[in-house]
Amino acid sequence: MTQQLGAGANRPGWDDDPAVPAWTGHGPLIGAATADACVIGLGGSGLAAIEDLAHRGLSVIGLDAGRVAAAAAGRNGGFLSPGGAMSLSSTDSPVSLELRSELYRQTMAEQQRLADRLGPDVVRPTGALELAGLPGDPVDAAEADAITEQLASLRAEQEALASIGVKVEAYDGVLGQGFFTPDTALMNPVRRAFGLATTLPAGTTLHEHSPVTGVRAGLVTTAQGSVCAGVIIVAIDGKLELLLPQLAPVVQTMRLQMIATRPIAPGRLPCGVGYRAGYEWAQQDPAGRLLIGGGRDHFLEAETTFADDPTPQVQQWIDSAGARVAGEPVTVTHRWAASVGYTTDLRALCIPVDEGVVACGGYSGSGNLVGPIAARAAVALAIDNTPPPGYLRSSLQS
Ligand SMILES: Cc1cc2nc3c(=O)[nH]c(=O)nc-3n(C[C@H](O)[C@H](O)[C@H](O)COP(=O)(O)OP(=O)(O)OC[C@H]3O[C@@H](n4cnc5c(N)ncnc54)[C@H](O)[C@@H]3O)c2cc1C
């Protein structure tokens, strides 16, 4: 399937960054090791957990099945999505508006922390637009009706954001109609992960290419070794339920897909833009390339899968969305996909699964900021028994 898609298939556009070939990496875990804590998953969330544990004075071993940010953390749209997957205007969320507002504030603080830590080469303070539909005339009556519905939802969300003091303004311009949040930023996901992984405090050891095959209280088993640790944090978004099948009732792995193109008209997208209620998302990077993903809602059944390679159907959809967003035909250079975990009620997970073992994940497509927050909550739960905040799901029962 991947081969049919040609050159660049399943290689993220972010991997053109010079940091990727320059990455020297970490060897696999071989043999038995001991540490105060072990973190499984070296994406943005796992790296945040490792940093937190090390700051608490614990020795930490971090493990990943592949490279640092091999999965969604290095293959995503680069939106620093405030509030995660839960909207403020939702009327059927199990989480109170007060708690969703608190999560929004925490995610904005996380964005600031990343910006301070990694600087403007990684975190770009562009603002973000949320727009109804895709640019250009609706292709049929169904699309026109959907745009009307999305506009109503965007107005409700804009009001909800304003009501909790978020800077937000209505937008009606060349890119479409919706709202603009000037304080939202974009990032380069690979630079973020490598930036965090290379500046971890002393006392941390990372092992790449070390797939974990078993987790129980006090012991992590990998293909070629094991880690004995009193605290174990599982920080995996997509495919979490493969390692921890007991979480299958509350999280489901889905695939998300993207493309990158040759440079389009300079300045076409001055900021990150979400289209169609967030089902498409796009940014133009400093080199002028368009990085755009989406289409999942049109292929829901096929995208409910553990497979993580791009498919012709979804890629064709994204190609046509890309041309509408660019306002011109686009030349695709990269096509890729990755797995993420969706939860039944859009709450991210922070769930104890054994004595001293806590799992986090299930960010429903928006984990760049919520992931580190859930990971630190997992650390606090594992070490101090601190109950996770109510905007996270902390048990299978409720
Ligand atoms: C195409 C796409 C676009 C997206 N766009 C955005 C966006 O713009 N904004 C946003 O906020 N979110 C976005 N997301 C979601 C976001 O990328 C994820 O929620 C986030 O990166 C999750 O990070 P993580 O560190 O929790 O998990 P992951 O990135 O899933 O990292 C987990 C790590 O665990 C490793 N692992 C898995 N199983 C094992 C095992 N058995 N043993 C050892 N290691 C294992 C994996 O190799 C991986 O490196 C997008 C996702 C995709 C796929």
The ligand as an SDF file (V2000), in Angstrom:
LIG
                    3D

 53 58  0  0  0  0  0  0  0  0999 V2000
   -0.9270   12.9060   11.8020 C   0  0  0  0  0  0  0  0  0  0  0  0
   -1.1340   13.4180   13.2030 C   0  0  0  0  0  0  0  0  0  0  0  0
   -1.3670   14.7630   13.4240 C   0  0  0  0  0  0  0  0  0  0  0  0
   -1.5520   15.2390   14.7150 C   0  0  0  0  0  0  0  0  0  0  0  0
   -1.6460   16.5790   14.9210 N   0  0  0  0  0  0  0  0  0  0  0  0
   -1.6790   17.0680   16.1830 C   0  0  0  0  0  0  0  0  0  0  0  0
   -1.6260   18.4600   16.4090 C   0  0  0  0  0  0  0  0  0  0  0  0
   -1.4690   19.2530   15.4790 O   0  0  0  0  0  0  0  0  0  0  0  0
   -1.7230   18.9100   17.7030 N   0  0  0  0  0  0  0  0  0  0  0  0
   -1.8340   18.0390   18.7610 C   0  0  0  0  0  0  0  0  0  0  0  0
   -1.9250   18.4900   19.9060 O   0  0  0  0  0  0  0  0  0  0  0  0
   -1.8270   16.7090   18.5650 N   0  0  0  0  0  0  0  0  0  0  0  0
   -1.7390   16.2110   17.3150 C   0  0  0  0  0  0  0  0  0  0  0  0
   -1.6860   14.8680   17.1110 N   0  0  0  0  0  0  0  0  0  0  0  0
   -1.7020   13.9870   18.2900 C   0  0  0  0  0  0  0  0  0  0  0  0
   -0.3420   14.0290   18.9720 C   0  0  0  0  0  0  0  0  0  0  0  0
    0.6680   13.8210   18.0030 O   0  0  0  0  0  0  0  0  0  0  0  0
   -0.2540   12.9410   20.0340 C   0  0  0  0  0  0  0  0  0  0  0  0
   -1.3650   13.0190   20.8910 O   0  0  0  0  0  0  0  0  0  0  0  0
    0.9990   13.1020   20.8550 C   0  0  0  0  0  0  0  0  0  0  0  0
    2.1130   13.2680   20.0300 O   0  0  0  0  0  0  0  0  0  0  0  0
    1.1730   11.8850   21.7490 C   0  0  0  0  0  0  0  0  0  0  0  0
    2.4720   11.9220   22.2910 O   0  0  0  0  0  0  0  0  0  0  0  0
    2.8730   10.8230   23.3400 P   0  0  0  0  0  0  0  0  0  0  0  0
    4.2580   11.1010   23.7420 O   0  0  0  0  0  0  0  0  0  0  0  0
    1.8390   10.7520   24.3970 O   0  0  0  0  0  0  0  0  0  0  0  0
    2.7180    9.4390   22.5760 O   0  0  0  0  0  0  0  0  0  0  0  0
    3.3890    8.8470   21.2690 P   0  0  0  0  0  0  0  0  0  0  0  0
    3.7930    9.8640   20.3160 O   0  0  0  0  0  0  0  0  0  0  0  0
    2.4260    7.7820   20.8380 O   0  0  0  0  0  0  0  0  0  0  0  0
    4.7110    8.2080   21.8350 O   0  0  0  0  0  0  0  0  0  0  0  0
    4.7170    6.9660   22.4520 C   0  0  0  0  0  0  0  0  0  0  0  0
    6.0360    6.2900   22.1830 C   0  0  0  0  0  0  0  0  0  0  0  0
    5.9150    4.9890   22.7400 O   0  0  0  0  0  0  0  0  0  0  0  0
    6.5450    4.0780   21.9020 C   0  0  0  0  0  0  0  0  0  0  0  0
    5.9440    2.7670   22.1350 N   0  0  0  0  0  0  0  0  0  0  0  0
    4.7450    2.3140   21.7810 C   0  0  0  0  0  0  0  0  0  0  0  0
    4.5790    1.0460   22.1750 N   0  0  0  0  0  0  0  0  0  0  0  0
    5.7320    0.6890   22.8080 C   0  0  0  0  0  0  0  0  0  0  0  0
    6.1970   -0.4850   23.4280 C   0  0  0  0  0  0  0  0  0  0  0  0
    5.4760   -1.6010   23.4960 N   0  0  0  0  0  0  0  0  0  0  0  0
    7.4490   -0.4900   23.9400 N   0  0  0  0  0  0  0  0  0  0  0  0
    8.2240    0.6090   23.8980 C   0  0  0  0  0  0  0  0  0  0  0  0
    7.8250    1.7670   23.3270 N   0  0  0  0  0  0  0  0  0  0  0  0
    6.5940    1.8090   22.7870 C   0  0  0  0  0  0  0  0  0  0  0  0
    6.3290    4.6010   20.4910 C   0  0  0  0  0  0  0  0  0  0  0  0
    7.3570    4.1600   19.6280 O   0  0  0  0  0  0  0  0  0  0  0  0
    6.3270    6.0970   20.7080 C   0  0  0  0  0  0  0  0  0  0  0  0
    7.5820    6.6930   20.4100 O   0  0  0  0  0  0  0  0  0  0  0  0
   -1.5400   14.3440   15.8220 C   0  0  0  0  0  0  0  0  0  0  0  0
   -1.2870   12.9940   15.6100 C   0  0  0  0  0  0  0  0  0  0  0  0
   -1.0720   12.5290   14.3100 C   0  0  0  0  0  0  0  0  0  0  0  0
   -0.8110   11.0680   14.0950 C   0  0  0  0  0  0  0  0  0  0  0  0
  1  2  1  0
  2  3  1  0
  2 52  2  0
  3  4  2  0
  4  5  1  0
  4 50  1  0
  5  6  2  0
  6  7  1  0
  6 13  1  0
  7  8  2  0
  7  9  1  0
  9 10  1  0
 10 11  2  0
 10 12  1  0
 12 13  2  0
 13 14  1  0
 14 15  1  0
 14 50  1  0
 15 16  1  0
 16 17  1  0
 16 18  1  0
 18 19  1  0
 18 20  1  0
 20 21  1  0
 20 22  1  0
 22 23  1  0
 23 24  1  0
 24 25  2  0
 24 26  1  0
 24 27  1  0
 27 28  1  0
 28 29  2  0
 28 30  1  0
 28 31  1  0
 31 32  1  0
 32 33  1  0
 33 34  1  0
 33 48  1  0
 34 35  1  0
 35 36  1  0
 35 46  1  0
 36 37  1  0
 36 45  1  0
 37 38  2  0
 38 39  1  0
 39 40  1  0
 39 45  2  0
 40 41  1  0
 40 42  2  0
 42 43  1  0
 43 44  2  0
 44 45  1  0
 46 47  1  0
 46 48  1  0
 48 49  1  0
 50 51  2  0
 51 52  1  0
 52 53  1  0
M  END
$$$$
